[in-house]
Amino acid sequence: MREFNIPAHYRSNLTGRVKAFRKTQDPRKQDFSPTLLDLGAVRFILARHFGFCFGVQNAIEISYKALEDHPGKRIFLLSQMIHNPEVNEDLEGRGIRFIQDTHGNKLMDWGELRSDDIVIIPAFGTTLETAERLKQLGIDPLKHNTTCPFVEKVWKRSEQLGKDHHTVVIHGKAAHEETRATFSHTAKGSPAVIVRDLEEVMELGRIILGELPKERFHELFDGRCTPGFDPAKDLLRVGVVNQTTMLATETQAIADHLKEVMERKYGTANVKDHFADTRDTLCYATNDNQDATTELLKEEADLALVVGGYNSSNTSHIVEMLESKFPTYFVNGDKEIQDGTTIEHFNYPAQKLERTKDWLPAKRPVTIVLTSGASCPDTLLDRVMLKVLGLVEGVKQPEQVIGKLVE
């Protein structure tokens, strides 16, 4: 896999060295077991895979190169490049302006844009409608396009499903930039519907089987399906794609359930005429991070720290997985660790910040699972690790421990 030119302030001298060492030892990624960093009074269990993925590194390289190559020019980002406040704030500090927020709401007037402005498309991609709007302003949406190749792969698979006369079921969060973009690209060539989770798909299955009236479809999916969607004819042939940062296991469960529904309705011998196997749309980085998190769940620890942007979908699913076993704290970075007694963290299901007292157990050694989402710089993990170590007496120097590990 190609190496990207990432700014030095995102590179890590600690966790990044561990990641590089594990990659050297296991280039085929067959070992998903975590790394134990025994620092005496504190033991960190570091996930095998974490941090910047291919698509994020690509987006960062393009964005910073645009700044470097065009000094003095006006540079805009269509919306947050990735879901990490540290990265977005750094880009803003260097003069890049945001046109929209993550939900597509305007942050500035489109009329301010000129044909000689640079507009960067974020890693999530954008809708066909927005791309056309940029073209009408004389701005080439492909010139500084950081859309993740794995997102584009989903679009191509959706296009193929449409050519084969399938309706595309998109597993994703309807308000998420990537899902909005995928829906737009899909709707060009086929009927489409966005489903949030397996529970909704079970309802969809009952509609397909005639156990629920077709009116129920519009009660559930109004605003999340293509105009004129007719359940009677548009649910005869289906295929599933996903927002690449969703839980891979849930996407597969959704596909498996719809296949089972089609087998029940049309018979096993005819299922290929009604259901398309699309497991190839699952993102490798999402899979790797979630598989690594599954291995973390086999460990014994006192708590887990997950670092990333609070609007990061892939990070939220790592939190969801770890919460099933450990007290888990979802933080942007080290600033949320206020001291040894109080931590500010994000409750993702409730979508609100919370403060928890006595979060750091008094027992020694204390064992902490540590990981991050695919849009989080490794340097943030370093800062979280160092912040925790600064709260505990009798710890070893991480540079020395990691140095011995990677020798």
Stockholm file with secondary structure:
# STOCKHOLM 1.0

chainA/1-407         MREFNIPAHYRSNLTGRVKAFRKTQDPRKQDFSPTLLDLGAVRFILARHFGFCFGVQNAIEISYKALEDHPGKRIFLLSQMIHNPEVNEDLEGRGIRFIQDTHGNKLMDWGELRSDDIVIIPAFGTTLETAERLKQLGIDPLKHNTTCPFVEKVWKRSEQLGKDHHTVVIHGKAAHEETRATFSHTAKGSPAVIVRDLEEVMELGRIILGELPKERFHELFDGRCTPGFDPAKDLLRVGVVNQTTMLATETQAIADHLKEVMERKYGTANVKDHFADTRDTLCYATNDNQDATTELLKEEADLALVVGGYNSSNTSHIVEMLESKFPTYFVNGDKEIQDGTTIEHFNYPAQKLERTKDWLPAKRPVTIVLTSGASCPDTLLDRVMLKVLGLVEGVKQPEQVIGKLVE
#=GR chainA/1-407 SS CCCCCCCGGGCCSSHHHHHHHHHHHCTTCCCCCCEEEECBSEEEEECSSCSCCHHHHHHHHHHHHHHHHSTTSCEEESSCSSSCHHHHHHHHHTTCEESBCTTSCBSSCGGGCCTTSEEEBCTTCCCHHHHHHHHHTTCCTTTTBCCCHHHHHHHHHHHHHHHTTCEEEEESCTTSHHHHHHHHHHHTTSCEEEECSHHHHHHHHHHHTTSSCTHHHHHHHTTSBCTTCCHHHHTSSEEEEECTTSCHHHHHHHHHHHHHHHHHHHCGGGGGGTEECCGGGSCHHHHHHHHHHHHHTTSCCSEEEEESCTTCHHHHHHHHHHHTTSCEEEESSGGGBCSSSEEEEEETTTTEEEEEESCSCSSSSEEEEEEECTTSCHHHHHHHHHHHHTTSSSBCCHHHHHHHHCC
#=GC SS_cons         CCCCCCCGGGCCSSHHHHHHHHHHHCTTCCCCCCEEEECBSEEEEECSSCSCCHHHHHHHHHHHHHHHHSTTSCEEESSCSSSCHHHHHHHHHTTCEESBCTTSCBSSCGGGCCTTSEEEBCTTCCCHHHHHHHHHTTCCTTTTBCCCHHHHHHHHHHHHHHHTTCEEEEESCTTSHHHHHHHHHHHTTSCEEEECSHHHHHHHHHHHTTSSCTHHHHHHHTTSBCTTCCHHHHTSSEEEEECTTSCHHHHHHHHHHHHHHHHHHHCGGGGGGTEECCGGGSCHHHHHHHHHHHHHTTSCCSEEEEESCTTCHHHHHHHHHHHTTSCEEEESSGGGBCSSSEEEEEETTTTEEEEEESCSCSSSSEEEEEEECTTSCHHHHHHHHHHHHTTSSSBCCHHHHHHHHCC
//
